[in-house]
Amino acid sequence: MGESRVSHRYAKSLLDLALEKGQLEPVSEDMRLVLDTIRANHDLGVVLKSPVINTDKKQEILKAIFGGKIGVITTSFLDVITRKRREGDLEGIAEAFVMQYRTHKQILTAVITTANGLDEKLRAQVMEIVKQSAAGHSVELIEKTDKELLGGFILRVGDKQVDSSIMRQIRNLERNFSENPYISEI
């Protein structure tokens, strides 16, 4: 989801409040729960963005879903969001909060995509390589599988990407063969 300035500002305000109250970790877990819930349930996202459904009903829905599962600060924050009629931006706010939390904690996210997944030995090797280039940051490894890769891997750390997949090699070969330098002299 694209993040707006509003999402970043609300996320920054929540991060600052959580730091001030000494509740950064619980609020971070709460916002991950909110983000995962909205991403997993398309209908919830549609309801939150709907101008037809009134704010009170949206507050009831959020309380029914998250009641007892999130802390006081996050509950109050969700109330503020709905009163300000920004519940449609909740996914973006949660995503921006998670990104700002990772920046604050100096957590570098590495995403590795393979055709069949990683075993423990290979996972440890990848983590070691990423940690060496992380320059003091802690590393969070996210694993994805994509059968279309056929083999190899794609590793993305920050804005850098290494594509060592078989699919990439096939595309490179196709491009090279399409640029046939041979000119017939007939």
Backbone hydrogen bonds, N-H to C=O, Kabsch-Sander energy under -0.5 kcal/mol:
donor,donor_aa,acceptor,acceptor_aa,energy
8,H,4,S,-2.0
9,R,5,R,-2.6
10,Y,6,V,-2.7
11,A,7,S,-2.4
12,K,8,H,-2.5
13,S,9,R,-2.3
14,L,10,Y,-2.4
15,L,11,A,-2.5
16,D,12,K,-2.6
17,L,13,S,-2.4
18,A,14,L,-2.7
19,L,15,L,-2.4
20,E,16,D,-2.5
21,K,17,L,-2.3
22,G,18,A,-0.6
22,G,19,L,-0.7
23,Q,18,A,-2.8
27,V,23,Q,-2.1
28,S,24,L,-2.4
29,E,25,E,-2.3
30,D,26,P,-2.3
31,M,27,V,-2.6
32,R,28,S,-2.0
33,L,29,E,-2.0
34,V,30,D,-2.5
35,L,31,M,-2.6
36,D,32,R,-2.9
37,T,33,L,-2.4
38,I,34,V,-2.3
39,R,35,L,-2.5
40,A,36,D,-2.1
41,N,37,T,-1.4
42,H,40,A,-0.6
44,L,41,N,-0.5
45,G,41,N,-1.5
46,V,42,H,-2.0
47,V,43,D,-2.6
48,L,44,L,-2.5
49,K,45,G,-1.5
50,S,46,V,-1.1
50,S,47,V,-0.6
58,K,54,N,-1.8
59,Q,55,T,-2.5
60,E,56,D,-2.2
61,I,57,K,-2.3
62,L,58,K,-2.5
63,K,59,Q,-2.5
64,A,60,E,-2.4
65,I,61,I,-2.2
66,F,62,L,-2.9
67,G,63,K,-2.0
69,K,66,F,-2.3
70,I,66,F,-1.1
75,T,71,G,-2.3
76,S,72,V,-2.7
77,F,73,I,-2.3
78,L,74,T,-2.5
79,D,75,T,-1.9
80,V,76,S,-2.3
81,I,77,F,-2.6
82,T,78,L,-2.2
83,R,79,D,-2.5
84,K,80,V,-2.2
85,R,82,T,-1.2
86,R,81,I,-3.0
89,D,86,R,-1.8
90,L,87,E,-1.3
93,I,89,D,-2.7
94,A,90,L,-2.8
95,E,91,E,-2.5
96,A,92,G,-2.6
97,F,93,I,-2.5
98,V,94,A,-2.3
99,M,95,E,-2.1
100,Q,96,A,-2.6
101,Y,97,F,-2.8
102,R,98,V,-2.2
103,T,99,M,-2.1
104,H,100,Q,-2.6
105,K,101,Y,-2.6
106,Q,103,T,-0.8
107,I,102,R,-3.0
108,L,106,Q,-0.6
108,L,138,S,-3.5
110,A,108,L,-0.5
110,A,140,E,-2.9
111,V,156,R,-3.0
112,I,110,A,-0.5
112,I,142,I,-2.7
113,T,154,I,-2.9
114,T,112,I,-0.5
114,T,144,K,-2.3
115,A,152,G,-0.6
123,R,119,D,-2.5
124,A,120,E,-2.2
125,Q,121,K,-1.9
126,V,122,L,-2.6
127,M,123,R,-2.5
128,E,124,A,-2.1
129,I,125,Q,-2.3
130,V,126,V,-2.6
131,K,127,M,-2.6
132,Q,128,E,-1.7
133,S,129,I,-1.2
134,A,130,V,-0.7
137,H,134,A,-0.9
138,S,106,Q,-1.9
140,E,108,L,-2.9
141,L,139,V,-0.5
142,I,110,A,-3.1
142,I,140,E,-0.5
143,E,141,L,-0.5
144,K,112,I,-2.6
146,D,114,T,-2.4
149,L,146,D,-1.8
150,L,147,K,-1.3
151,G,149,L,-1.6
154,I,113,T,-2.0
155,L,162,V,-2.7
156,R,111,V,-2.9
156,R,154,I,-0.5
157,V,160,K,-2.3
158,G,109,T,-1.2
160,K,157,V,-2.1
162,V,155,L,-3.0
163,D,161,Q,-0.5
164,S,153,F,-2.6
164,S,162,V,-0.7
166,I,149,L,-0.7
166,I,151,G,-2.0
167,M,149,L,-1.3
169,Q,165,S,-1.7
170,I,166,I,-2.4
171,R,167,M,-2.2
172,N,168,R,-2.3
173,L,169,Q,-2.1
174,E,170,I,-2.6
175,R,171,R,-2.3
176,N,172,N,-2.4
177,F,173,L,-2.8
178,S,174,E,-1.8
179,E,175,R,-1.0
180,N,178,S,-1.0
184,S,182,Y,-0.5
